[in-house]
């Protein structure tokens, strides 16, 4: 169906990766994005990984007990702590992991990360953004808004339940993708108006 293809092409983004100033890892419980970021780092494509996140504002704490694999599971207080642990498990030196542990949603991940980079004087002309594949468009929307002068390269981590090739084959996959579409519409409206001071 053409509408399925058009929706898929919109939601799912991916860029050819090249040498960048840093890798960004917005907060989540995703082991897949951590492992992808570590792999890209070990390829030598960027000298730093910026791990950003406190916890979901909807929950109010980091739900460490929902982490799926035991080697990643500890009583973490923040998404940053979880991601740092996971990155180190995958061979990333602690000295190359940058910290942002206050953001509670994706737009705030972008905003607080930029504040930290500017404060520390860390170059960010080109950024590799590691995200869940179905979260690529919405993440890009936020980071492009906050980093208008940076080249943002999307590196999507494959998430089976709502992947590019399979989301339309299950009720859960359809719910995830249509949820992304709804959030893009609702959040873009509010955040864009706020970000550019367009609200009357």
N, C-alpha and C positions, 0 to 999 in steps of 0.2 A: 504494500500500500504506500502511495506516495506521501501521505501525511505522516506515516511512521518514519520514513526515511528523512523527511524534512525536520521532524522533531529530533531524531537521533543526531543528524548533522549539526543541529543547533546546540544541543546539550553537551555533546562529547567533543572535546578539543584536544589536540595534541600537536606539538611543534618538534621540529628537528632540533636537538640540543647541540649547543656549542659552548665554548669556554665562557664562563660567567663570573660575576663578582661574588655571588653567594647563592645558596639553595635555601628556599623558604619552605617551612613545614607548618602550616596552620594547624591549630589544635584539634585533636579528635582521639578516638580510641583505635585508630586504624594502624594495625601492624603492617599492612601492605604499603602504606605511604612511608613509614619509617624505613622499611627494608629497601624501598626504591630510592629514597634519599641517600641512604648509606651506600648503595651501589653506585649512584651517580658521583658521590663524593670520591669513592675509591677509584673511579675512572679518571680522576684528576680534573674534572670539569669546573670545580669551584673550590676555594680554600676554606669556606665556612658553611655551616648549616645553622640557620636561625630557626629555633624551635619556639613557637609562640602559642601560649594558651594557659588559662587558669582552669576553667571548667565551663560547662554549658550554663548560661544564665537561667535557663528553664529549670534546671535541676538544682543548682546551687552548690554542687560539690562534684569532684571527679569520681565517677563510678568505676573504681578500679576492679571491683568484683566481677564486672562484665567483660573484662579482658579475656580473650578466648584461649590463649596459650600460656601454660604454666610458667615458662621461662621469662615471660614478660610481666607476670602478675606479682605485684607488691602493693602495699597500702600507700599508694601515691596520693599526694594532696592536690597536685595540679597536672594538667596535660603536659606542661613543660617537663616535669619530673619524669613522667612516663616516657615521653619521647626521648629525653636525654638517656635514660636507662636503655631503651631499645636501640638507640644509635650506637651506644658503647658496646652493647651485646654484638652488634654487627660490625665492630672494628673501627668505629669513628673515634678519634682521640677527643678527650674531654676539652682540650684547649681550643678545639676548632668549633665547638658548639656554643652558639650565642643564645642568650637567655632573654625571653620576654614571657612573664608569667602572670599577667593581669587581664588579658583579653578574655571575653566570655562569648564572643560570636565572631564570625568570619570577617566582617567589615572592621571590627575592632582589632582583629589580628593584624590586618593591613595597617591600620592607623597607628597602633602602639609599636609595631615593628619599625615603621618609618621614623617615628619619634626617637627610638633607640638608635637606629642607624645614623641619623643626623647628629644626635648628641655625641655619639662615639666617633664620628667622622669616618664611618665605614662606607666605602664606595658601593653604589648600587645601581650602576648604569644598566647592567643586564642581570636579570634574576631568573633562576629556575624555580618554578612553583610546583611543588609536589603535592598533589591532591588526589582524592578518590575520583575515579574516572567520571562518575555521574555528577560530581560536584564541580567539574572543571569550569563550565560556563559561569556559574554563579561566583565562584572564587575569582575568576579572571575579571568579572565585572567589578568587584570590590577593589582588587589590587590595581587594576588599570585606572580606577577613579583616584586612588590615593597616590599612585606612583606614575603620574602622567608623562614624566620625562625618562622613565625606565623602559627598557625592552623586557617584556615578560614572556618567558617561554614555559608553556604548560607541559609538565611531565605527569601523565595520569597513571595511577596505580589501578590495576585490574581488580574490580570487585564483582565477584561472580553473580551475586543476586540481582544486580542491576547493571550488568555490563552492556557495552554497545551492541553486542550480537544477541543478547538473551533477555533484555529487560521486558520486551513485549510478549514473552512466552509464559509469564507467571503473574498472578494477581499482585504479589509483593513487588515485583519489578515495575509493574505499571504504576503502582501506588508511589513508589520512590520517585520515578521520573516525572509523573504528573505533579507530585509534591514539589519537585525542583522548579517546574514551570510556574507553579502558583507562587512560590517564594520569590522567584526572580521578578515577577510582576509586582507583587506587594512590596517587597523590600527595595527594589530599584526606585519605585515611586517615592517612598519616604526618604531613603538615604540620599538619592540624587538631589532632591529639593533641599535637604539639610546641608549636604556637602557644599553645594554651590549657592547657599543662602537665597533660594528662590521662593521660599514659603512667604505668603502674604500675611 
